[in-house]
């Protein structure tokens, strides 16, 4: 099983930030305090939705068909995600 990058603190559930990056080739280390990319700030369910959206070339109708749910449900999920992303202050 492939290890997943943790995005939330196991103690208080606050979003983590990236503080160190390492080059595996030359061992250069870059340190700082960088926010997680917006995609990683989304829930796994939201990430899966975006992947499905991409794989269906942005067709909500096709997504609804593949997921076995109604088009309005898919549209509402998309609208909720758009608002969530706006609330993250990007």
C-alpha positions in Angstrom: 0.0 0.0 0.0 1.3 3.4 -1.0 1.7 5.8 1.9 -0.5 8.9 1.8 0.7 12.4 2.5 -0.8 13.5 5.8 -2.7 16.9 5.4 -4.1 17.3 8.9 -2.4 17.4 12.4 -3.2 14.1 14.2 -3.6 16.0 17.4 -5.8 19.0 16.6 -6.8 18.3 13.0 -5.4 21.7 11.7 -4.0 21.7 8.2 -0.3 20.9 8.1 2.2 22.9 6.0 5.2 21.8 4.1 8.5 22.8 5.9 11.1 20.8 4.0 11.7 19.4 0.6 14.6 17.1 -0.3 16.1 16.3 -3.7 16.6 12.5 -3.8 19.3 12.8 -6.5 21.7 15.3 -4.9 20.3 15.6 -1.4 19.7 19.4 -1.6 17.3 20.4 1.1 15.0 23.4 0.9 13.4 24.6 4.1 10.6 27.1 4.7 7.0 27.2 5.6 4.8 26.6 2.5 1.0 26.0 2.4 -0.3 22.7 1.0 -1.5 23.0 -2.6 -5.2 23.7 -2.8 -5.9 20.2 -4.1 -4.4 18.6 -1.0 -6.5 21.0 1.2 -9.7 19.3 -0.1 -11.2 16.2 1.4 -10.6 12.8 -0.2 -14.2 12.9 -1.5 -13.6 16.3 -3.1 -10.4 15.1 -4.7 -12.1 12.1 -6.1 -14.8 14.3 -7.6 -12.2 16.5 -9.3 -10.5 13.4 -10.7 -13.9 12.1 -12.1 -14.6 15.5 -13.5 -11.3 15.5 -15.3 -11.7 11.9 -16.6 -15.1 12.7 -18.0 -13.7 15.8 -19.8 -15.8 18.1 -17.5 -19.1 16.5 -18.4 -21.4 16.6 -15.4 -23.9 14.6 -17.3 -21.4 11.8 -17.9 -20.3 11.9 -14.2 -23.9 11.6 -13.1 -24.3 8.6 -15.4 -21.1 6.9 -14.2 -21.9 7.6 -10.5 -25.5 6.5 -10.8 -26.8 9.8 -9.4 -28.8 12.7 -10.9 -27.4 15.6 -12.8 -28.7 18.1 -10.2 -26.9 16.2 -7.4 -23.6 16.3 -9.3 -24.2 20.0 -10.0 -24.9 20.7 -6.4 -21.7 18.8 -5.4 -19.7 21.0 -7.8 -21.3 24.2 -6.5 -20.5 23.1 -2.9 -16.9 22.5 -3.9 -16.6 25.8 -5.7 -17.8 27.6 -2.5 -15.4 25.5 -0.3 -12.5 26.5 -2.5 -13.5 30.2 -2.4 -13.7 29.9 1.5 -10.1 28.6 1.5 -9.1 32.1 0.4 -7.1 31.2 -2.6 
